[in-house]
Amino acid sequence: MSIISKPPPEACSHYYSKRKYYNKHVNDPLSQDILKNKRGDASAAERIASIMDRYVVKHEYLLNDVTQIIPVPNYGSDNKCNAPLLAEIFAEKIRKRTGKNIYYNHDVLARSDKTRQRLSGQVERRLSAKIDYKISDYTKYNNNLIKDNRLLLIDDIVTTGSTIEVCQDLLYSNGARTVYILCAARTVR
């Protein structure tokens, strides 16, 4: 069995939590846009996608031979907020800027449950993520969507990295060649 070298998660900027950094939280445009995007504000998603696009211009390897942008899925079928909305807008920006045929695919991963992660430590969050996320049935039956492909997995925010790493592991275990990770922001601890 070969060992897969997994690229680490990258983040464009920082997210300031309301609980720990109240003043920075309310005055930081990205922190506010992340919250607005979670509620489905398309203009906030547009601003976040622009930040992410500027980041990949400086880190172009994140797009080397990438065929798809895969968002961390929401619970239920709502693709009009959070990472799915962000991925759709981000993919469009990349296609317009580069001419590359990189598209967004929200059908690869699925969130099957919503366990409570908020107050858990990293080990508990990883166990919760393993319960919550899976490869979609559609992808299982159409594995050629990800098999031997390079993918860019995105999320709006990374705190411990547990969720995004579980999703990355799922993509690798279903045949992805490389899975880069890009998040709009990393929570400041």
C-alpha positions as a printed NumPy array, in Angstrom:
array([[  0.   ,   0.   ,   0.   ],
       [  1.453,   3.36 ,  -1.004],
       [  1.435,   6.335,   1.31 ],
       [ -0.292,   9.398,  -0.075],
       [  1.416,  12.709,   0.494],
       [ -1.435,  15.067,   1.338],
       [ -1.036,  18.786,   0.715],
       [ -1.904,  20.723,   3.891],
       [ -4.881,  23.088,   4.098],
       [ -4.186,  26.628,   2.95 ],
       [ -6.11 ,  29.69 ,   4.055],
       [ -6.274,  33.088,   2.381],
       [ -6.656,  35.097,   5.575],
       [ -7.987,  35.   ,   9.138],
       [-11.361,  34.669,  10.796],
       [-11.866,  36.342,  14.174],
       [-14.441,  34.675,  16.401],
       [-16.979,  36.865,  18.138],
       [-16.359,  35.128,  21.45 ],
       [-12.566,  35.671,  21.595],
       [-11.99 ,  38.74 ,  19.43 ],
       [-15.204,  40.732,  19.529],
       [-13.783,  44.066,  18.26 ],
       [-11.807,  42.456,  15.442],
       [-14.77 ,  40.243,  14.597],
       [-17.229,  43.095,  14.107],
       [-14.693,  45.256,  12.235],
       [-13.103,  42.629,   9.988],
       [-14.79 ,  42.565,   6.553],
       [-13.855,  38.936,   5.819],
       [-15.142,  37.669,   9.175],
       [-18.42 ,  39.479,   8.533],
       [-18.624,  38.202,   4.937],
       [-18.123,  34.614,   6.112],
       [-21.131,  34.97 ,   8.407],
       [-23.19 ,  36.593,   5.627],
       [-22.212,  33.812,   3.214],
       [-23.425,  31.24 ,   5.747],
       [-26.831,  32.917,   5.493],
       [-26.775,  32.804,   1.669],
       [-25.658,  36.371,   0.872],
       [-24.378,  36.06 ,  -2.713],
       [-22.592,  39.429,  -2.612],
       [-20.585,  38.241,   0.421],
       [-19.745,  35.013,  -1.422],
       [-18.638,  37.114,  -4.407],
       [-16.238,  39.134,  -2.222],
       [-14.847,  35.981,  -0.588],
       [-14.411,  34.296,  -3.98 ],
       [-12.455,  37.35 ,  -5.166],
       [-10.103,  37.013,  -2.183],
       [ -9.641,  33.325,  -2.966],
       [ -9.026,  34.066,  -6.64 ],
       [ -6.324,  36.617,  -5.774],
       [ -4.764,  33.984,  -3.509],
       [ -4.564,  31.354,  -6.257],
       [ -3.007,  33.903,  -8.606],
       [ -0.102,  34.029,  -6.135],
       [ -0.209,  30.252,  -5.531],
       [ -0.922,  29.012,  -9.042],
       [  0.154,  25.437,  -8.207],
       [ -3.232,  25.066,  -6.479],
       [ -4.766,  24.964,  -9.955],
       [ -2.151,  22.783, -11.71 ],
       [ -4.126,  20.181, -13.647],
       [ -7.13 ,  20.626, -11.319],
       [-10.319,  19.475, -13.014],
       [-12.889,  20.287, -10.337],
       [-13.558,  22.469,  -7.349],
       [-15.298,  20.43 ,  -4.677],
       [-16.992,  22.233,  -1.754],
       [-17.409,  20.842,   1.723],
       [-21.158,  20.134,   1.637],
       [-23.857,  21.675,   3.774],
       [-26.26 ,  19.562,   5.791],
       [-29.396,  18.906,   3.771],
       [-29.705,  20.036,   0.185],
       [-28.985,  23.762,   0.528],
       [-26.334,  24.664,  -2.033],
       [-27.086,  28.384,  -1.971],
       [-24.874,  29.254,   1.008],
       [-21.53 ,  28.405,   2.599],
       [-18.908,  26.47 ,   0.633],
       [-21.219,  25.301,  -2.201],
       [-22.187,  28.874,  -3.122],
       [-18.607,  30.002,  -2.714],
       [-17.3  ,  27.154,  -4.909],
       [-19.73 ,  27.969,  -7.703],
       [-18.73 ,  31.645,  -7.81 ],
       [-15.027,  30.86 ,  -7.356],
       [-15.012,  28.341, -10.233],
       [-16.648,  30.89 , -12.526],
       [-13.997,  33.491, -11.64 ],
       [-11.207,  31.012, -12.394],
       [-12.733,  30.021, -15.747],
       [-13.102,  33.679, -16.759],
       [ -9.592,  34.636, -15.647],
       [ -7.676,  31.578, -16.902],
       [ -9.821,  29.996, -19.592],
       [ -9.231,  26.64 , -17.851],
       [-12.088,  24.16 , -17.876],
       [-12.273,  23.888, -14.101],
       [-15.796,  23.438, -12.891],
       [-17.602,  23.222,  -9.586],
       [-19.158,  19.93 ,  -8.525],
       [-21.323,  19.892,  -5.406],
       [-22.416,  16.268,  -5.946],
       [-19.153,  14.548,  -4.969],
       [-19.373,  14.757,  -1.188],
       [-22.482,  14.583,   0.97 ],
       [-23.197,  15.548,   4.537],
       [-25.35 ,  12.795,   5.941],
       [-25.592,  13.921,   9.545],
       [-25.076,  16.978,  11.708],
       [-23.402,  15.99 ,  14.945],
       [-22.524,  18.677,  17.425],
       [-18.921,  19.882,  16.923],
       [-18.98 ,  23.367,  18.418],
       [-17.608,  22.575,  21.897],
       [-15.596,  19.481,  20.996],
       [-11.836,  19.091,  20.878],
       [ -9.939,  18.121,  17.752],
       [-10.278,  14.349,  18.279],
       [-14.03 ,  14.623,  18.858],
       [-14.43 ,  16.948,  15.864],
       [-12.63 ,  14.467,  13.611],
       [-14.828,  11.599,  14.841],
       [-17.933,  13.754,  14.27 ],
       [-16.753,  14.634,  10.761],
       [-16.245,  10.932,   9.962],
       [-19.897,  10.365,  10.896],
       [-21.186,  13.476,   9.121],
       [-19.448,  13.31 ,   5.72 ],
       [-19.343,  10.668,   3.003],
       [-18.858,  10.217,  -0.71 ],
       [-22.209,  10.742,  -2.4  ],
       [-24.019,   7.765,  -3.873],
       [-23.883,   9.511,  -7.257],
       [-20.071,   9.63 ,  -7.075],
       [-19.822,   6.013,  -5.918],
       [-21.624,   4.929,  -9.088],
       [-19.77 ,   7.446, -11.286],
       [-16.306,   7.154,  -9.764],
       [-14.7  ,   8.42 , -12.962],
       [-15.714,  11.904, -11.743],
       [-12.814,  11.923,  -9.296],
       [-10.691,   8.836, -10.028],
       [ -7.141,   9.856, -11.002],
       [ -8.099,  13.553, -11.011],
       [ -6.579,  16.524,  -9.236],
       [ -9.167,  18.326,  -7.15 ],
       [ -9.385,  21.57 ,  -5.213],
       [-11.428,  21.088,  -2.047],
       [-12.706,  24.347,  -0.597],
       [-14.455,  25.595,   2.497],
       [-15.186,  29.023,   3.882],
       [-13.394,  28.534,   7.191],
       [-11.013,  26.074,   8.814],
       [-10.804,  25.866,  12.604],
       [ -9.16 ,  22.575,  13.623],
       [ -8.919,  21.161,  10.091],
       [-10.835,  18.031,  11.059],
       [-13.743,  18.438,   8.64 ],
       [-11.661,  19.414,   5.638],
       [ -9.132,  16.622,   6.291],
       [-11.877,  13.983,   6.593],
       [-13.31 ,  15.21 ,   3.282],
       [ -9.825,  15.118,   1.738],
       [ -9.376,  11.53 ,   2.981],
       [-12.718,  10.53 ,   1.448],
       [-11.658,  11.9  ,  -1.93 ],
       [ -8.313,  10.077,  -1.777],
       [ -9.935,   6.808,  -0.703],
       [-12.17 ,   7.045,  -3.77 ],
       [ -9.32 ,   7.451,  -6.231],
       [ -8.422,  11.146,  -6.425],
       [ -4.798,  11.648,  -7.466],
       [ -4.238,  14.953,  -5.623],
       [ -6.536,  16.966,  -3.373],
       [ -5.464,  20.513,  -2.66 ],
       [ -7.3  ,  22.363,   0.105],
       [ -8.111,  26.057,   0.111],
       [-10.164,  27.842,   2.742],
       [-11.094,  31.507,   2.737],
       [ -9.989,  31.921,   6.348],
       [ -8.401,  30.147,   9.287],
       [ -9.847,  30.783,  12.737],
       [ -7.447,  32.743,  14.914],
       [ -6.923,  30.836,  18.159]])
